[in-house]
Structure formats: C-alpha cells, structure tokens
Amino acid sequence: MKLNYLFPNKYKKIGWLLLIPSAIIGLITLILEFEPNSLDFNVPALFIDELFGEKHFIGIVSDNVLNEILAVLIIISSLLVAFSKEKSEDEYISKIRLESLVWAVYLNYAILLISFLFIFDLSFLWVMVFNMFTILLFFIIRFNWQISKL
Amino acid sequence: MKNSIKVERAKKNITQAELAKLAKVSRQTINAMELGKYVPSTVLSLRLAQIFEVEISEIFTLEDSDWV
C-alpha cells in the first residue's frame, strides 16, 4: 500500500531535534515574557486592529518576532514528528495512526469545551495559545505510546 | 474473524519475524493478527495465502460476530 501523505522516516528525527528545543525555549519565553529588543521589527500584516487606532486591512506593524519564529518552528517540527513514516510503516501502523488522530481530536475539543465554559477573559488567551499546538501534541503522545506497546 | 496464521506458520516452520519479512509488514502486525487484534486488508490476506500456498479461505474464517 502506497502512502503519499506521510514524510519519509528520516524527517521524524529532524522533527524531534527541532521540536524539543523550540518547545522548551517557547515555554520559557512565554512564562518570562521575554522579548529581546534585537528582534523588534516592522513586519507586514494582513489585518490590523490597534488598541486605540482604526481597523484596516494590510499594512505594517511593529512586532517582536521571537514568538512568530518559535511558533513556526514548533508547528513545522511537530508536523514532521507526527506525520513521518515509521521505520516499518504498514497497514496496522496506519490503523493506529488513524485511531490516535481521532482520539487526539476528541481529547483536544473536550478540553477546549471545558475551557470555554470555565475559563474567561484574558485567562482564555492562554487556552488559545496552548490549543494551537495541543492537537498535534496529543496525537504524538498517543501514537508513540501505542507504537511502543506493540 | 478467526484465522489460522499461527497454524500455517507452524506448518511452514517459520517465525513471526520471518513471516513478517516475507509479507513485507512488521512483526508486530503478524502478532496482532495472530492474537485476533487486527483484521488484515485484502492485499495482505492474499499475500499470506500466497506465502502459505493455500486458498485464502483456508486461513480466514468468518464468525457470527462478523455479521453484527
């Protein structure tokens, strides 16, 4: 069976090598609210809604790009970890992959539903920050746990 | 669905790992099938039949629960 929606096996290792450091640095910078001045740039934006300004489409905003860099690294590397082929990718592994993906979506939205109901205002911003990455994270944990049990 | 992979394997005197290599799947997949935890695809079933040199129906048998 040919699977063309998965990356080759070697990308899994590359994914882990990128994911672990960028996730750790990401968490640390998030907690310490670390934003080095050297990474302040004027960057193009698609939609702008300034606190005391007007709303408009397309323009330039000043932004600290550290979180953008880290988020891009985390997303790409977790995609590589999640969707690279196993060493022996066969139909049974595919079944476990699918089950883990469904499980991860259920868990992610169960947590999001509870968060919607019981977390409010600015605290909810934290939920959204983490929710961007948790679906892949839950999948990676569940899938690798199932594979390791075989 | 029941299967006689383990029996056929014994007749041929090959290990799970050897069968896995012949069928081009992982050893874990062979093990999961023998334990009845995984129902193989048509392609893999046909491969197994060819490896064991028997008809596919000699390896796999439907059970009542397969009709529910």
gemmi code that builds the backbone of each chain (N, CA, C; Angstrom):
import gemmi

chains = {
    "A": [
        ("MET", (0.838, -1.203, 0.000), (0.000, 0.000, 0.000), (0.881, 1.264, 0.000)),
        ("LYS", (0.638, 2.134, -0.955), (1.440, 3.359, -1.034), (0.769, 4.499, -0.270)),
        ("LEU", (1.531, 5.109, 0.618), (1.019, 6.253, 1.364), (1.783, 7.486, 0.916)),
        ("ASN", (1.082, 8.432, 0.320), (1.827, 9.602, -0.148), (1.579, 10.850, 0.688)),
        ("TYR", (0.864, 10.685, 1.799), (0.641, 11.863, 2.634), (1.540, 11.885, 3.865)),
        ("LEU", (2.543, 11.000, 3.889), (3.474, 10.987, 5.010), (4.884, 11.336, 4.549)),
        ("PHE", (5.651, 11.946, 5.466), (7.049, 12.262, 5.147), (7.909, 11.010, 5.287)),
        ("PRO", (9.082, 10.982, 4.621), (9.990, 9.851, 4.816), (10.429, 9.734, 6.274)),
        ("ASN", (10.820, 8.531, 6.661), (11.159, 8.224, 8.051), (12.215, 9.144, 8.658)),
        ("LYS", (13.210, 9.557, 7.844), (14.328, 10.339, 8.403), (13.874, 11.702, 8.942)),
        ("TYR", (12.722, 12.211, 8.454), (12.254, 13.517, 8.912), (11.753, 13.480, 10.350)),
        ("LYS", (11.469, 12.290, 10.840), (10.989, 12.166, 12.211), (12.070, 12.621, 13.200)),
        ("LYS", (13.298, 12.175, 12.933), (14.419, 12.542, 13.790), (14.669, 14.055, 13.730)),
        ("ILE", (14.671, 14.588, 12.521), (14.859, 16.036, 12.341), (13.771, 16.781, 13.108)),
        ("GLY", (12.548, 16.269, 13.008), (11.418, 16.878, 13.716), (11.653, 16.947, 15.216)),
        ("TRP", (12.071, 15.810, 15.796), (12.335, 15.782, 17.248), (13.443, 16.755, 17.625)),
        ("LEU", (14.516, 16.798, 16.807), (15.659, 17.670, 17.114), (15.248, 19.138, 17.109)),
        ("LEU", (14.254, 19.490, 16.287), (13.768, 20.873, 16.248), (12.706, 21.112, 17.320)),
        ("LEU", (11.837, 20.114, 17.507), (10.667, 20.305, 18.384), (11.065, 20.496, 19.847)),
        ("ILE", (11.968, 19.629, 20.339), (12.281, 19.675, 21.774), (12.881, 21.027, 22.182)),
        ("PRO", (13.963, 21.491, 21.502), (14.492, 22.797, 21.917), (13.520, 23.958, 21.698)),
        ("SER", (12.803, 23.956, 20.559), (11.922, 25.113, 20.319), (10.732, 25.119, 21.282)),
        ("ALA", (10.272, 23.931, 21.682), (9.172, 23.888, 22.648), (9.636, 24.378, 24.019)),
        ("ILE", (10.857, 23.975, 24.414), (11.384, 24.410, 25.714), (11.602, 25.919, 25.719)),
        ("ILE", (12.271, 26.418, 24.656), (12.511, 27.867, 24.569), (11.179, 28.616, 24.506)),
        ("GLY", (10.233, 28.056, 23.755), (8.920, 28.679, 23.642), (8.233, 28.823, 24.992)),
        ("LEU", (8.253, 27.756, 25.780), (7.624, 27.785, 27.106), (8.300, 28.811, 28.013)),
        ("ILE", (9.645, 28.801, 27.995), (10.402, 29.717, 28.859), (10.098, 31.171, 28.495)),
        ("THR", (10.144, 31.488, 27.187), (9.898, 32.880, 26.775), (8.456, 33.290, 27.085)),
        ("LEU", (7.543, 32.323, 27.012), (6.136, 32.620, 27.300), (5.960, 32.965, 28.775)),
        ("ILE", (6.597, 32.163, 29.641), (6.449, 32.366, 31.081), (7.156, 33.652, 31.522)),
        ("LEU", (8.374, 33.863, 30.997), (9.162, 35.042, 31.409), (8.789, 36.287, 30.608)),
        ("GLU", (7.908, 36.144, 29.625), (7.548, 37.234, 28.704), (8.803, 37.897, 28.141)),
        ("PHE", (9.714, 37.056, 27.703), (11.000, 37.509, 27.184), (10.856, 37.970, 25.736)),
        ("GLU", (11.161, 39.253, 25.486), (11.075, 39.772, 24.115), (12.301, 40.639, 23.833)),
        ("PRO", (13.393, 40.043, 23.354), (14.627, 40.808, 23.139), (14.420, 41.915, 22.092)),
        ("ASN", (14.943, 43.132, 22.416), (14.750, 44.279, 21.519), (15.319, 44.041, 20.130)),
        ("SER", (16.381, 43.199, 20.082), (17.020, 42.949, 18.791), (16.078, 42.267, 17.808)),
        ("LEU", (14.968, 41.728, 18.309), (14.021, 41.041, 17.418), (12.760, 41.877, 17.169)),
        ("ASP", (12.824, 43.192, 17.504), (11.710, 44.087, 17.159), (11.829, 44.504, 15.703)),
        ("PHE", (10.812, 44.206, 14.937), (10.851, 44.556, 13.514), (9.529, 45.157, 13.082)),
        ("ASN", (9.584, 45.931, 11.974), (8.354, 46.322, 11.302), (8.029, 45.230, 10.298)),
        ("VAL", (6.869, 44.630, 10.452), (6.527, 43.498, 9.587), (5.174, 43.740, 8.904)),
        ("PRO", (4.995, 43.155, 7.726), (3.712, 43.294, 7.029), (2.609, 42.526, 7.754)),
        ("ALA", (1.414, 43.102, 7.763), (0.285, 42.439, 8.422), (-0.927, 42.455, 7.512)),
        ("LEU", (-1.723, 41.409, 7.581), (-2.924, 41.306, 6.738), (-4.096, 42.071, 7.328)),
        ("PHE", (-4.202, 42.057, 8.673), (-5.322, 42.741, 9.313), (-4.815, 43.430, 10.560)),
        ("ILE", (-5.164, 44.700, 10.708), (-4.629, 45.473, 11.823), (-5.779, 46.045, 12.642)),
        ("ASP", (-5.743, 45.786, 13.951), (-6.773, 46.300, 14.854), (-6.049, 46.818, 16.088)),
        ("GLU", (-5.550, 48.066, 15.996), (-4.746, 48.608, 17.088), (-5.632, 48.997, 18.257)),
        ("LEU", (-5.046, 49.005, 19.432), (-5.805, 49.249, 20.659), (-6.584, 50.557, 20.603)),
        ("PHE", (-5.896, 51.654, 20.218), (-6.612, 52.933, 20.141), (-6.619, 53.474, 18.720)),
        ("GLY", (-6.455, 52.570, 17.760), (-6.418, 53.032, 16.367), (-7.577, 52.476, 15.582)),
        ("GLU", (-7.470, 52.647, 14.279), (-8.528, 52.152, 13.410), (-8.258, 50.718, 13.008)),
        ("LYS", (-9.327, 50.092, 12.533), (-9.152, 48.759, 11.965), (-8.919, 48.918, 10.468)),
        ("HIS", (-7.935, 48.252, 9.951), (-7.789, 48.267, 8.499), (-7.025, 47.040, 8.011)),
        ("PHE", (-7.175, 46.801, 6.719), (-6.508, 45.664, 6.099), (-5.139, 46.071, 5.577)),
        ("ILE", (-4.217, 45.191, 5.626), (-2.903, 45.285, 5.003), (-2.151, 46.550, 5.396)),
        ("GLY", (-1.017, 46.349, 6.044), (-0.207, 47.477, 6.470), (1.050, 46.963, 7.138)),
        ("ILE", (1.709, 47.848, 7.849), (2.943, 47.480, 8.528), (2.747, 47.674, 10.021)),
        ("VAL", (3.160, 46.677, 10.810), (3.086, 46.828, 12.262), (4.459, 46.545, 12.878)),
        ("SER", (4.675, 47.131, 14.050), (5.905, 46.837, 14.782), (5.635, 45.634, 15.679)),
        ("ASP", (6.541, 44.664, 15.636), (6.274, 43.436, 16.382), (7.574, 42.773, 16.790)),
        ("ASN", (7.538, 42.106, 17.951), (8.674, 41.284, 18.339), (8.481, 39.900, 17.715)),
        ("VAL", (9.397, 39.523, 16.834), (9.155, 38.337, 16.012), (9.584, 37.016, 16.663)),
        ("LEU", (10.068, 37.069, 17.923), (10.533, 35.827, 18.559), (9.417, 34.774, 18.637)),
        ("ASN", (8.216, 35.221, 19.059), (7.137, 34.226, 19.186), (6.702, 33.669, 17.833)),
        ("GLU", (6.787, 34.504, 16.783), (6.447, 34.002, 15.444), (7.435, 32.916, 15.026)),
        ("ILE", (8.727, 33.200, 15.225), (9.760, 32.224, 14.843), (9.551, 30.912, 15.590)),
        ("LEU", (9.334, 31.021, 16.907), (9.179, 29.806, 17.707), (7.922, 29.027, 17.333)),
        ("ALA", (6.824, 29.766, 17.090), (5.573, 29.078, 16.743), (5.716, 28.343, 15.412)),
        ("VAL", (6.364, 28.993, 14.447), (6.567, 28.344, 13.143), (7.416, 27.085, 13.314)),
        ("LEU", (8.505, 27.202, 14.105), (9.379, 26.045, 14.346), (8.621, 24.905, 15.019)),
        ("ILE", (7.824, 25.257, 16.033), (7.091, 24.217, 16.770), (6.073, 23.535, 15.859)),
        ("ILE", (5.355, 24.330, 15.066), (4.323, 23.740, 14.196), (4.955, 22.832, 13.140)),
        ("ILE", (5.991, 23.336, 12.465), (6.611, 22.521, 11.410), (7.231, 21.260, 11.993)),
        ("SER", (7.953, 21.416, 13.131), (8.615, 20.233, 13.678), (7.610, 19.230, 14.232)),
        ("SER", (6.508, 19.720, 14.825), (5.545, 18.712, 15.313), (4.826, 18.030, 14.155)),
        ("LEU", (4.638, 18.739, 13.038), (4.070, 18.074, 11.857), (5.011, 16.971, 11.372)),
        ("LEU", (6.325, 17.261, 11.376), (7.302, 16.254, 10.939), (7.294, 15.046, 11.870)),
        ("VAL", (7.274, 15.320, 13.187), (7.270, 14.212, 14.146), (5.992, 13.397, 13.993)),
        ("ALA", (4.868, 14.093, 13.842), (3.578, 13.402, 13.798), (3.400, 12.607, 12.506)),
        ("PHE", (3.812, 13.189, 11.397), (3.452, 12.598, 10.110), (4.637, 12.134, 9.268)),
        ("SER", (5.712, 11.679, 9.934), (6.760, 10.965, 9.216), (6.480, 9.476, 9.355)),
        ("LYS", (6.859, 8.740, 8.329), (6.637, 7.293, 8.358), (7.428, 6.644, 9.478)),
        ("GLU", (6.885, 5.579, 10.035), (7.649, 4.740, 10.953), (8.652, 3.933, 10.122)),
        ("LYS", (9.621, 3.315, 10.811), (10.612, 2.510, 10.087), (9.936, 1.424, 9.265)),
        ("SER", (8.939, 0.772, 9.879), (8.176, -0.213, 9.117), (6.723, 0.231, 9.076)),
        ("GLU", (6.440, 1.167, 8.226), (5.076, 1.691, 8.120), (4.236, 0.693, 7.328)),
        ("ASP", (3.358, -0.038, 8.023), (2.477, -0.951, 7.301), (1.026, -0.624, 7.646)),
        ("GLU", (0.115, -1.489, 7.208), (-1.302, -1.146, 7.355), (-1.774, -1.122, 8.801)),
        ("TYR", (-1.137, -1.916, 9.652), (-1.524, -1.916, 11.075), (-1.120, -0.588, 11.725)),
        ("ILE", (0.087, -0.117, 11.379), (0.548, 1.181, 11.877), (-0.406, 2.286, 11.398)),
        ("SER", (-0.853, 2.186, 10.146), (-1.787, 3.175, 9.603), (-3.072, 3.220, 10.413)),
        ("LYS", (-3.523, 2.048, 10.837), (-4.755, 1.980, 11.624), (-4.547, 2.660, 12.977)),
        ("ILE", (-3.390, 2.381, 13.594), (-3.086, 3.004, 14.884), (-2.966, 4.525, 14.713)),
        ("ARG", (-2.378, 4.926, 13.584), (-2.218, 6.352, 13.289), (-3.588, 7.034, 13.222)),
        ("LEU", (-4.503, 6.414, 12.492), (-5.842, 6.988, 12.336), (-6.564, 7.046, 13.678)),
        ("GLU", (-6.504, 5.948, 14.440), (-7.177, 5.917, 15.742), (-6.622, 6.998, 16.667)),
        ("SER", (-5.303, 7.158, 16.640), (-4.677, 8.149, 17.512), (-5.084, 9.565, 17.118)),
        ("LEU", (-5.234, 9.785, 15.821), (-5.620, 11.111, 15.342), (-7.037, 11.440, 15.791)),
        ("VAL", (-7.958, 10.496, 15.659), (-9.346, 10.714, 16.094), (-9.370, 10.959, 17.604)),
        ("TRP", (-8.621, 10.137, 18.326), (-8.543, 10.259, 19.783), (-8.031, 11.652, 20.174)),
        ("ALA", (-6.997, 12.131, 19.469), (-6.394, 13.432, 19.777), (-7.384, 14.562, 19.516)),
        ("VAL", (-8.161, 14.448, 18.442), (-9.154, 15.485, 18.132), (-10.233, 15.509, 19.216)),
        ("TYR", (-10.716, 14.328, 19.606), (-11.715, 14.256, 20.680), (-11.184, 14.893, 21.959)),
        ("LEU", (-10.004, 14.486, 22.372), (-9.442, 14.982, 23.629), (-9.248, 16.489, 23.576)),
        ("ASN", (-8.703, 16.964, 22.441), (-8.433, 18.383, 22.286), (-9.714, 19.202, 22.430)),
        ("TYR", (-10.789, 18.760, 21.760), (-12.031, 19.528, 21.806), (-12.760, 19.334, 23.129)),
        ("ALA", (-12.569, 18.206, 23.786), (-13.148, 18.031, 25.121), (-12.537, 19.056, 26.069)),
        ("ILE", (-11.212, 19.195, 26.001), (-10.530, 20.163, 26.863), (-10.944, 21.577, 26.490)),
        ("LEU", (-11.068, 21.845, 25.184), (-11.461, 23.185, 24.728), (-12.879, 23.522, 25.198)),
        ("LEU", (-13.782, 22.548, 25.136), (-15.159, 22.773, 25.591), (-15.189, 23.142, 27.066)),
        ("ILE", (-14.461, 22.375, 27.867), (-14.416, 22.659, 29.305), (-13.810, 24.042, 29.547)),
        ("SER", (-12.754, 24.355, 28.779), (-12.101, 25.658, 28.933), (-13.051, 26.799, 28.547)),
        ("PHE", (-13.832, 26.597, 27.478), (-14.807, 27.598, 27.043), (-15.769, 27.930, 28.169)),
        ("LEU", (-16.214, 26.877, 28.862), (-17.250, 27.045, 29.868), (-16.717, 27.603, 31.184)),
        ("PHE", (-15.460, 27.296, 31.493), (-14.987, 27.628, 32.842), (-13.778, 28.556, 32.897)),
        ("ILE", (-13.285, 28.993, 31.741), (-12.150, 29.923, 31.762), (-12.540, 31.156, 30.975)),
        ("PHE", (-12.323, 32.353, 31.573), (-12.853, 33.554, 30.942), (-11.789, 34.628, 30.729)),
        ("ASP", (-12.178, 35.617, 29.935), (-11.399, 36.830, 29.694), (-9.952, 36.533, 29.293)),
        ("LEU", (-9.027, 37.257, 29.934), (-7.631, 37.139, 29.499), (-7.049, 35.756, 29.765)),
        ("SER", (-7.555, 35.068, 30.776), (-7.068, 33.712, 31.054), (-7.323, 32.809, 29.855)),
        ("PHE", (-8.417, 33.108, 29.135), (-8.756, 32.267, 27.990), (-7.723, 32.402, 26.872)),
        ("LEU", (-7.035, 33.555, 26.880), (-5.969, 33.755, 25.897), (-4.913, 32.656, 26.023)),
        ("TRP", (-4.627, 32.247, 27.263), (-3.644, 31.173, 27.490), (-4.134, 29.862, 26.904)),
        ("VAL", (-5.439, 29.629, 27.066), (-6.027, 28.416, 26.488), (-5.801, 28.411, 24.981)),
        ("MET", (-6.044, 29.562, 24.349), (-5.902, 29.633, 22.888), (-4.453, 29.445, 22.464)),
        ("VAL", (-3.539, 30.020, 23.246), (-2.115, 29.876, 22.925), (-1.733, 28.399, 22.905)),
        ("PHE", (-2.127, 27.670, 23.955), (-1.751, 26.257, 24.025), (-2.543, 25.402, 23.048)),
        ("ASN", (-3.798, 25.799, 22.829), (-4.653, 24.989, 21.961), (-4.150, 24.935, 20.513)),
        ("MET", (-3.353, 25.923, 20.142), (-2.788, 25.904, 18.783), (-1.916, 24.674, 18.564)),
        ("PHE", (-1.309, 24.172, 19.647), (-0.326, 23.099, 19.494), (-0.783, 21.747, 20.060)),
        ("THR", (-1.833, 21.778, 20.901), (-2.160, 20.565, 21.660), (-2.685, 19.426, 20.791)),
        ("ILE", (-3.389, 19.742, 19.712), (-3.963, 18.662, 18.907), (-2.842, 17.757, 18.391)),
        ("LEU", (-1.762, 18.371, 17.891), (-0.627, 17.581, 17.399), (0.105, 16.919, 18.559)),
        ("LEU", (0.221, 17.655, 19.664), (0.916, 17.112, 20.829), (0.206, 15.859, 21.353)),
        ("PHE", (-1.122, 15.929, 21.493), (-1.887, 14.770, 21.968), (-1.722, 13.600, 21.001)),
        ("PHE", (-1.758, 13.916, 19.694), (-1.589, 12.851, 18.702), (-0.227, 12.182, 18.849)),
        ("ILE", (0.826, 13.006, 18.950), (2.188, 12.468, 19.037), (2.338, 11.565, 20.261)),
        ("ILE", (1.813, 12.040, 21.414), (1.921, 11.247, 22.645), (1.183, 9.924, 22.496)),
        ("ARG", (-0.068, 9.991, 22.057), (-0.893, 8.786, 21.958), (-0.323, 7.792, 20.933)),
        ("PHE", (0.063, 8.313, 19.763), (0.551, 7.431, 18.699), (1.838, 6.716, 19.122)),
        ("ASN", (2.790, 7.478, 19.673), (4.062, 6.866, 20.064), (3.900, 5.906, 21.234)),
        ("TRP", (2.943, 6.205, 22.112), (2.660, 5.321, 23.238), (2.094, 3.997, 22.718)),
        ("GLN", (1.163, 4.084, 21.768), (0.578, 2.865, 21.188), (1.615, 2.037, 20.438)),
        ("ILE", (2.498, 2.733, 19.705), (3.541, 2.042, 18.945), (4.509, 1.342, 19.896)),
        ("SER", (4.822, 2.021, 21.000), (5.802, 1.447, 21.935), (5.231, 0.214, 22.650)),
        ("LYS", (3.891, 0.118, 22.710), (3.266, -1.029, 23.387), (3.298, -2.281, 22.521)),
        ("LEU", (3.503, -2.106, 21.202), (3.425, -3.257, 20.288), (4.506, -4.290, 20.590)),
    ],
    "B": [
        ("MET", (-13.489, -12.358, 13.117), (-12.910, -13.271, 12.137), (-11.782, -14.070, 12.772)),
        ("LYS", (-11.825, -15.367, 12.525), (-10.753, -16.222, 13.045), (-9.711, -16.408, 11.938)),
        ("ASN", (-8.491, -16.687, 12.344), (-7.505, -17.029, 11.323), (-6.557, -18.099, 11.848)),
        ("SER", (-5.951, -18.804, 10.891), (-5.057, -19.906, 11.266), (-3.612, -19.579, 10.886)),
        ("ILE", (-3.276, -18.306, 11.001), (-1.916, -17.886, 10.619), (-0.867, -18.638, 11.447)),
        ("LYS", (-1.162, -18.745, 12.742), (-0.201, -19.403, 13.629), (0.016, -20.866, 13.212)),
        ("VAL", (-1.088, -21.528, 12.871), (-1.017, -22.936, 12.453), (-0.238, -23.069, 11.143)),
        ("GLU", (-0.588, -22.219, 10.182), (0.095, -22.255, 8.882), (1.588, -21.966, 9.042)),
        ("ARG", (1.862, -21.045, 9.964), (3.246, -20.672, 10.236), (4.011, -21.867, 10.823)),
        ("ALA", (3.329, -22.596, 11.698), (3.945, -23.782, 12.314), (4.227, -24.850, 11.254)),
        ("LYS", (3.252, -25.005, 10.322), (3.428, -25.992, 9.247), (4.662, -25.667, 8.423)),
        ("LYS", (4.837, -24.376, 8.159), (5.986, -23.931, 7.356), (7.259, -23.831, 8.189)),
        ("ASN", (7.072, -23.908, 9.512), (8.189, -23.813, 10.446), (8.966, -22.500, 10.297)),
        ("ILE", (8.219, -21.381, 10.288), (8.875, -20.061, 10.255), (8.406, -19.218, 11.441)),
        ("THR", (9.240, -18.294, 11.847), (8.913, -17.436, 12.990), (8.049, -16.264, 12.528)),
        ("GLN", (7.505, -15.537, 13.519), (6.728, -14.323, 13.210), (7.570, -13.337, 12.409)),
        ("ALA", (8.834, -13.200, 12.818), (9.720, -12.234, 12.160), (9.975, -12.622, 10.709)),
        ("GLU", (10.152, -13.942, 10.480), (10.400, -14.409, 9.112), (9.174, -14.204, 8.229)),
        ("LEU", (7.993, -14.516, 8.801), (6.753, -14.306, 8.052), (6.554, -12.822, 7.747)),
        ("ALA", (6.868, -11.985, 8.746), (6.735, -10.538, 8.564), (7.571, -10.064, 7.385)),
        ("LYS", (8.780, -10.586, 7.300), (9.680, -10.191, 6.229), (9.120, -10.624, 4.870)),
        ("LEU", (8.615, -11.852, 4.826), (8.041, -12.368, 3.574), (6.813, -11.550, 3.145)),
        ("ALA", (5.988, -11.196, 4.126), (4.740, -10.493, 3.818), (4.933, -8.982, 3.729)),
        ("LYS", (6.157, -8.528, 3.994), (6.504, -7.106, 3.950), (5.676, -6.248, 4.910)),
        ("VAL", (5.498, -6.774, 6.125), (4.891, -5.990, 7.198), (5.771, -6.142, 8.429)),
        ("SER", (5.406, -5.429, 9.523), (6.221, -5.549, 10.731), (5.834, -6.813, 11.506)),
        ("ARG", (6.740, -7.264, 12.358), (6.471, -8.451, 13.165), (5.270, -8.199, 14.075)),
        ("GLN", (5.130, -6.934, 14.523), (4.013, -6.583, 15.396), (2.667, -6.813, 14.721)),
        ("THR", (2.645, -6.575, 13.405), (1.395, -6.771, 12.658), (1.019, -8.250, 12.613)),
        ("ILE", (2.022, -9.108, 12.383), (1.775, -10.558, 12.384), (1.246, -10.975, 13.750)),
        ("ASN", (1.898, -10.482, 14.793), (1.495, -10.816, 16.156), (0.057, -10.362, 16.433)),
        ("ALA", (-0.270, -9.121, 16.022), (-1.620, -8.587, 16.253), (-2.666, -9.412, 15.510)),
        ("MET", (-2.313, -9.904, 14.319), (-3.264, -10.727, 13.560), (-3.467, -12.081, 14.245)),
        ("GLU", (-2.368, -12.675, 14.701), (-2.468, -13.980, 15.366), (-3.297, -13.892, 16.639)),
        ("LEU", (-3.214, -12.736, 17.306), (-3.981, -12.548, 18.532), (-5.420, -12.116, 18.251)),
        ("GLY", (-5.739, -11.940, 16.961), (-7.093, -11.514, 16.602), (-7.360, -10.048, 16.887)),
        ("LYS", (-6.282, -9.278, 17.100), (-6.462, -7.854, 17.396), (-6.537, -7.017, 16.120)),
        ("TYR", (-6.104, -7.596, 15.016), (-6.107, -6.838, 13.769), (-6.568, -7.708, 12.607)),
        ("VAL", (-7.518, -7.169, 11.835), (-8.008, -7.850, 10.644), (-7.262, -7.276, 9.439)),
        ("PRO", (-6.500, -8.127, 8.732), (-5.673, -7.600, 7.643), (-6.493, -7.152, 6.429)),
        ("SER", (-5.872, -6.330, 5.599), (-6.505, -5.897, 4.361), (-6.572, -7.073, 3.381)),
        ("THR", (-7.330, -6.888, 2.319), (-7.422, -7.932, 1.292), (-6.050, -8.227, 0.695)),
        ("VAL", (-5.284, -7.156, 0.457), (-3.961, -7.330, -0.151), (-3.058, -8.188, 0.732)),
        ("LEU", (-3.027, -7.852, 2.032), (-2.165, -8.609, 2.938), (-2.654, -10.058, 3.076)),
        ("SER", (-3.981, -10.241, 3.100), (-4.542, -11.603, 3.185), (-4.108, -12.431, 1.982)),
        ("LEU", (-4.170, -11.823, 0.803), (-3.767, -12.523, -0.421), (-2.283, -12.858, -0.399)),
        ("ARG", (-1.503, -11.923, 0.129), (-0.061, -12.179, 0.246), (0.195, -13.383, 1.148)),
        ("LEU", (-0.521, -13.421, 2.284), (-0.332, -14.526, 3.229), (-0.721, -15.849, 2.576)),
        ("ALA", (-1.836, -15.836, 1.841), (-2.287, -17.050, 1.159), (-1.220, -17.544, 0.182)),
        ("GLN", (-0.627, -16.592, -0.522), (0.411, -16.962, -1.494), (1.652, -17.519, -0.796)),
        ("ILE", (2.027, -16.888, 0.326), (3.200, -17.346, 1.076), (2.973, -18.764, 1.606)),
        ("PHE", (1.766, -19.001, 2.160), (1.459, -20.325, 2.720), (1.041, -21.335, 1.655)),
        ("GLU", (0.867, -20.851, 0.420), (0.437, -21.710, -0.697), (-0.868, -22.442, -0.388)),
        ("VAL", (-1.828, -21.670, 0.127), (-3.168, -22.230, 0.377), (-4.210, -21.232, -0.142)),
        ("GLU", (-5.474, -21.659, -0.160), (-6.547, -20.742, -0.519), (-6.774, -19.786, 0.647)),
        ("ILE", (-7.222, -18.575, 0.323), (-7.419, -17.561, 1.364), (-8.436, -18.024, 2.412)),
        ("SER", (-9.448, -18.804, 1.949), (-10.498, -19.264, 2.883), (-9.985, -20.332, 3.847)),
        ("GLU", (-8.812, -20.876, 3.550), (-8.244, -21.852, 4.481), (-7.570, -21.161, 5.661)),
        ("ILE", (-7.233, -19.893, 5.467), (-6.587, -19.148, 6.556), (-7.628, -18.385, 7.385)),
        ("PHE", (-8.603, -17.803, 6.697), (-9.559, -16.929, 7.404), (-10.957, -17.527, 7.416)),
        ("THR", (-11.592, -17.449, 8.583), (-12.954, -17.963, 8.730), (-13.843, -16.900, 9.366)),
        ("LEU", (-15.016, -16.693, 8.788), (-15.964, -15.735, 9.361), (-16.576, -16.311, 10.632)),
        ("GLU", (-16.893, -15.422, 11.587), (-17.604, -15.831, 12.786), (-18.966, -15.144, 12.792)),
        ("ASP", (-19.866, -15.613, 13.651), (-21.194, -14.994, 13.738), (-21.094, -13.499, 14.025)),
        ("SER", (-20.112, -13.148, 14.876), (-19.994, -11.738, 15.283), (-19.607, -10.826, 14.122)),
        ("ASP", (-19.139, -11.411, 13.017), (-18.778, -10.594, 11.858), (-20.007, -10.104, 11.098)),
        ("TRP", (-21.170, -10.686, 11.430), (-22.397, -10.276, 10.738), (-23.173, -9.221, 11.505)),
        ("VAL", (-22.728, -8.899, 12.704), (-23.464, -7.929, 13.522), (-23.160, -6.500, 13.080)),
    ],
}
model = gemmi.Model(1)
for chain_id, residues in chains.items():
    chain = gemmi.Chain(chain_id)
    for i, (resn, *xyz) in enumerate(residues, 1):
        res = gemmi.Residue()
        res.name, res.seqid = resn, gemmi.SeqId(i, " ")
        for name, pos in zip(("N", "CA", "C"), xyz):
            atom = gemmi.Atom()
            atom.name, atom.element = name, gemmi.Element(name[0])
            atom.pos, atom.b_iso = gemmi.Position(*pos), 0.0
            res.add_atom(atom)
        chain.add_residue(res)
    model.add_chain(chain)
structure = gemmi.Structure()
structure.add_model(model)
structure.setup_entities()
